[in-house]
Amino acid sequence: MPDASARIVALIPAGGAGTRLGSRTPKQFLRIGGVPIIVATVRHFTNHTGMAAVIVAAPAALVSRTERLLGRGGRRGALTVVAGGAERQESVWHALSAAPPDIDIAVVHDAVRPFISRGLIDAVIDAAARTGAAICALPIAETVKRVRDGVVETTIDRSGLWAVQTPQAFRVDLLREAHEKARRDGVLGTDDAMLVERLGHPVTVVRGSEKNVKITTADDLRRARGAGR
């Protein structure tokens, strides 16, 4: 259970177009279990009693639509929708910039990971409260090979390799510093932890969950719809 005295904000980047899924509708607005994916995801945070605020960064043209969808569930007063950016990193920055000034910890979670659990959210927050930065991840079980032009170059030692998920949680001043430095340096990271790593700050790893899948492809969506029944 997170420290009740800590002020926590959830930042949900949801600005993507979902091109890999092959749908005209951005994937976060497709439905699973009878509700849009973004609604299923955000409810985990709006219904979390430890959240002082939840900020969703939606596609700029769909801010009003997102507000209408999310207004039907959770603690409406704690929820804000802002326009996201062209890249995920920019969407997180826009959401972070809209956070209340007295926040201690920011939790960043992908809008298209709707099967997150309260226990995993709390575990990542607790780790970040202790160390300043934390992610959840799973050790890679499959054999990993580096391939070039359709030919295997080498087999990579998978020991010590982990597949990273969200949520990720950070002390707010640390996350803001990491994003500001990345913006100055013109660096685009694959996740927020990468930006914090560039500061030389250690990032704690919490074991993630096999259920905490990210819906990226049409196959992912079919499986998610099956799980949501």
Residue pairs with C-beta under 8 A, 6 or more apart in sequence:
1 50
1 122
1 126
2 8
2 50
2 105
2 122
2 125
2 126
2 129
3 129
4 50
6 50
6 104
6 105
6 125
6 129
7 52
7 100
7 102
7 103
7 104
7 105
8 50
8 51
8 52
8 103
8 104
8 105
8 106
8 107
8 125
9 51
9 52
9 53
9 54
9 55
9 99
9 100
9 103
9 105
9 106
9 107
9 172
10 45
10 48
10 51
10 53
10 54
10 55
10 106
10 107
10 108
10 109
10 167
11 55
11 57
11 92
11 95
11 96
11 99
11 106
11 107
11 108
11 109
12 38
12 41
12 42
12 45
12 54
12 55
12 56
12 57
12 95
12 108
12 109
12 110
12 111
13 57
13 84
13 88
13 91
13 92
13 95
13 108
13 110
13 111
14 28
14 38
14 56
14 57
14 58
14 59
14 66
14 84
14 91
14 111
14 112
15 57
15 58
15 59
15 60
15 83
15 84
15 85
15 86
15 88
15 90
15 91
16 26
16 27
16 28
16 59
16 88
16 111
16 112
17 26
17 59
18 25
18 26
18 27
18 28
18 30
18 112
20 216
20 217
21 27
21 30
21 215
21 216
21 217
21 218
21 220
21 221
22 218
23 30
23 218
26 59
26 62
27 37
27 112
27 215
27 216
27 221
28 36
28 37
28 38
28 41
28 111
28 112
29 36
29 37
29 38
29 62
29 65
29 69
30 36
30 37
30 221
31 37
32 40
32 114
32 215
32 221
32 224
32 225
32 227
32 228
33 40
33 225
33 228
33 229
34 228
36 69
37 111
37 112
37 114
37 215
37 224
38 56
38 58
38 66
38 69
38 70
38 111
38 112
39 69
39 70
39 72
39 73
40 114
40 228
41 109
41 110
41 111
41 112
41 113
41 114
41 116
42 54
42 56
42 70
42 73
42 74
42 79
42 111
43 73
43 74
44 109
44 114
44 116
44 117
44 118
44 121
45 51
45 54
45 74
45 107
45 109
45 121
46 54
46 70
46 73
46 74
46 75
46 76
46 78
46 79
47 73
47 74
47 75
48 118
48 121
50 122
50 125
51 78
52 78
52 100
52 103
53 78
53 79
53 80
53 99
53 100
53 103
54 74
54 78
54 79
54 80
55 79
55 80
55 81
55 82
55 95
55 96
55 98
55 99
56 66
56 70
56 79
56 80
56 81
56 82
56 95
56 111
57 81
57 82
57 83
57 84
57 85
57 91
57 92
57 94
57 95
58 65
58 66
58 81
58 82
58 83
58 84
59 66
59 83
59 84
60 83
60 84
63 81
63 82
63 83
66 81
67 81
70 79
70 81
71 79
80 98
82 94
82 95
82 98
83 94
84 90
84 91
84 94
84 95
85 91
85 93
85 94
87 188
89 179
89 182
89 188
89 189
89 192
89 195
92 108
92 179
92 192
93 179
93 183
96 106
96 172
96 175
96 176
96 179
99 106
99 172
103 172
104 129
104 171
104 172
105 125
105 128
105 129
105 169
105 170
105 171
105 172
106 169
106 170
106 172
106 175
107 121
107 124
107 125
107 128
107 167
107 168
107 169
108 166
108 167
108 168
108 169
108 170
108 175
108 192
109 116
109 121
109 166
109 167
109 168
110 166
110 214
112 214
112 215
112 216
113 165
113 166
113 212
113 213
113 214
113 215
114 215
114 224
114 228
115 209
115 211
115 212
115 213
115 224
115 227
116 166
116 167
116 209
116 212
117 209
117 211
117 212
120 136
120 167
120 206
120 208
120 209
120 212
121 167
123 136
123 206
124 134
124 135
124 136
124 167
124 168
124 169
124 206
125 134
125 167
125 169
127 134
127 169
127 204
127 206
128 134
128 169
128 170
128 171
128 204
130 204
131 202
131 203
131 204
132 170
132 171
132 174
132 201
132 202
133 168
133 169
133 170
133 171
133 174
133 193
133 196
133 201
133 202
133 203
133 204
134 168
134 169
134 170
134 203
134 204
134 205
134 206
135 164
135 165
135 166
135 168
135 191
135 193
135 203
135 204
135 205
135 206
136 164
136 165
136 166
136 167
136 168
136 205
136 206
136 207
136 208
136 209
136 212
137 162
137 163
137 164
137 165
137 205
137 206
137 207
137 208
138 162
138 163
138 165
138 207
138 208
138 209
138 210
139 161
139 162
139 163
140 158
140 161
140 162
140 163
141 158
142 158
143 155
143 158
144 155
144 156
144 158
144 161
145 152
145 153
145 154
145 155
145 156
146 152
146 153
146 154
146 155
146 156
147 153
162 205
163 208
164 191
164 193
165 208
165 209
165 212
165 214
166 191
168 191
168 192
168 193
170 178
170 192
170 196
174 196
174 199
174 201
175 192
175 195
175 196
177 199
178 192
178 195
178 196
178 198
178 199
178 201
179 192
179 195
181 187
181 195
181 198
181 199
182 188
182 189
182 195
182 198
187 195
187 198
189 195
189 198
193 203
196 203
197 203
211 227
213 220
213 223
213 224
214 220
215 221
215 224
